[in-house]
Structures are given as structure tokens and as C-alpha cells.
Amino acid sequence: MKALGIISLLLSLISLQSSGQTAKSFDPAALPKGNKAPESYFKGNVWVYPLAQDSLAYWSIAKVTFEAGAHSNWHTHSGKQVLVITEGTGYLKEHGKSLQILKKGDVVTIQPGVKHWHGATPESGFVQVVMNPEIKNGVVTWLERVSDEEYQSKE
């Protein structure tokens, strides 16, 4: 619930700032899946629904939906990335660290330049709202695919 509150507050402030409208409630589950993500960057079925972006203020927010077993390639970001988990169970793996299991309500910050991947567990779909607050130098640098051994490893 705390995670949804953070998202609601952020989107409300953005909405009020940019349009002068009154704030509305935000329910990620009510949003569409969005567009199918490129297979060159993701394994399995993944959809991305852009929620907001401001190229002048250098930030973006999107809902990303992973079917069970789907995940991203290894990648980095030039700025921080914040993941707010809204449904299911997923993984986050930062290079050189142990695999993290993510559940609904978790909020995780990935530091700039950290090589990582994230996605659903083999048993559960996974939905995250991704906030990239510092995209001046681009949102993402895509790297190699995650091997089956890396995905299945708990280390």
C-alpha cells in the first residue's frame, strides 16, 4: 500500500504541475498492459505502458508487465532507477550481488551505472512501475541476454 501511495503522490504532483488539473486516484491494475516490449531486450512476454515523461525535466515513468518467466536483458541506467512492485513476485539481480526476490509493495532503488536485470519468477507474473528520474543521458543502455543459468541461479 505504501508503494501505491508513493506512485499516487508522484503522479498527482506531476499532473497538477503540468496541467493545472485536480489530482485523481491511481490504480496500476486498472491501466492497460501497453505495447509489447522488444524481444531484443526481453525474454518472454513483456509489455510497457508509458505513464509520463518529460524530456526537459529528464524523467520517465512506465508500468512494465512481465508474464511468468519473462525478464529483461542485463542493462544499466545513467541515473537512478526506482522500481515499485504492484503485482506478483519478481527478481532483481545486480551484478556481483545475490538475487533479490521482489513482492507487491516493495520499493527498490538501483544506483546509476549498476549492471542489473529484473523480471518475473518462473511461477508468477510480475508488474512494476518504473521511475527513471535522471534520464538526461538516456534511459537505458542494453547489454547481453541473461543466460538460463543466471536466471535460475539464486546467487
N, C-alpha and C positions, 0 to 999 in steps of 0.2 A: 504494500500500500504506500509506503514511503516513496518508493521509486516512481509510482504513478503521480504522486503529489509533486515530485521534483519536475517531472515532464510537464505536468499541467501548468505549474507556475512558470516555467521557462517559456512554453508556447504561448501562454497568456500574455506575458510581458512582451514577447516579440510581436504578437498580434496587436496589442494596444499601441506599441511604439510605432509600428509601421502603417497601421491603417486607421487608428483613432476609434476603432470599434470596441464594444464591451467584450470582456472575456467570456469564453464558452468552456464547458467541461470537455475533457479529453479522455477518450477510451480507445486505446490502441487496438483492442479486439474488434472494434466496430469499423476500423479502416480496411480498405481493400488490400489484397496481397501486393498489388503493384505489378511491375514488369519483371519478367523472367531475367535473372542475373546471367551475365555471360558465362558460358561453360569454360571459357579460357581462364577464368579467375575462381571458379567454384566447382566442386564435385557434388553431384546430386542436384536436386531441385531446390532452388533458392529464388526468392522474389524480393525486389527492393521497391519500396514506396516512399518517394521523397516527401518529406513533411514541410521543410522550409530550407531556404538557402539565401544567403546574402553575400554576393561576391565582393561588395565594398567593405563589409564588416568582417569578412573572412570566416564564415561559419556555415555548417550544414547539419541538418537533422534528417534521418530517414528511419523508417521501420523496415527491418530485414527479417524475412520469414524463411526458416530452414526446415525442410522435411527431415524425418529421422534419417540419420547417417550423412546428411549433407554438411559441407563445411567449406570454408574459404581456402585459398592457397596461402602460403606464407606471404606476409606483406609488412610494410612499415608505414608510418604516417609522419609527416613533417611537424605536426603539432600533436597535442594530446588527443586521445580518443576516449570518450566515455560511453560505456555500454550500460543500458538499463534493461534488465531482463523482465519481460512482461508475460511470457508464457513458456511452459515446458522446461526441459533440462538441457543444458548445453555444456560445451567445453571451451576453455580458453587456454591456449598453450603459448607461453612466451619462451623464446629460445633460451636454453640453458636452465630453465626452471621446471618445476613439477607441473603437471596438468592440473588445472583448476576446474572444478565442477560448479557450474552456474545454475541457479534456480530462480524462479519468479521472485521478484523483489530485490534481487542483488543489483548493486551498482558498482561497476569496476572502472577504474581509470588506467589506461595504458599510456605510458610516457612516450614522448616523441622519439622516433628512431628505433624503438624496440621491435625486433622481428617477432611476429606472432601470427597465429591463426585462430579462428573461432568458428563454432558451428554446433550442430545438434549432436546428441549422443546417438548410438545405433538404435536405441529403443524409443526415443522421444523426439517429436518435433520441437522447435525452439524459435522463439520470437524475441528480438531485441530492438530497442530504439537506440540508434547510434548517433551520438553527437560528436561532431568534429569542430571544436571551437576555434581552431587556428589553421585555416586552410590557405593562407597567403601563398605558400609554396607548393600547393597542390594537396589533394585529399589523401591519396594513397600511391605507394609505389609497390606494384605487384611483383612477387618473386616466384620461386619454384612451387610446384604442387607439393602437397603434404603426402608422403608415402603412406601406404596402408599400414606399414609397421609403426610409423609415427602416430597415425590416428588411433591405432589400437593400443598403443603404449600408455600406461598410467604414470609414466615417469616424466 
